[in-house]
């Protein structure tokens, strides 16, 4: 699909293009969670559209990156069409052949996590030192005093 074919309200958008510029990153809190957003311009041979980058995508993509939007959504803000990944879409880097290069970087991480190594199963010197010793297991006088001062109150009987 080409950028020139995108219409406001259109969902399930799959389009490729090159990020031609990225605006300033803005941060804000929503329901106690910090979110980041930045506007960019996405171009292909047919035209351009404002691209909204959210959270991790703000740091991941920069000017000159060729990207592929998968399951994106076109909306309108202040009379201008905008493309966003929204809640259900995703953006990935596209190579010169149009294939994702992002998955190559994430595959080894998954393999490493799946296979435990000796380093992850054997205690290291650091963890051995961090384990409690017999001396540290003993209560300190402050802990003993706290336990003695706590009284257990029995519930009072109530009559109806």
Beta strands, then each sheet from edge to edge (+ up, - down):
strand 1: 13-22
strand 2: 26-30
strand 3: 33-44
strand 4: 47-54
strand 5: 66-77
strand 6: 80-84
strand 7: 90-93
sheet 1: 2+ 3- 1+ 5- 6+ 4+
sheet 2: 2+ 3- 1+ 5- 7+
end
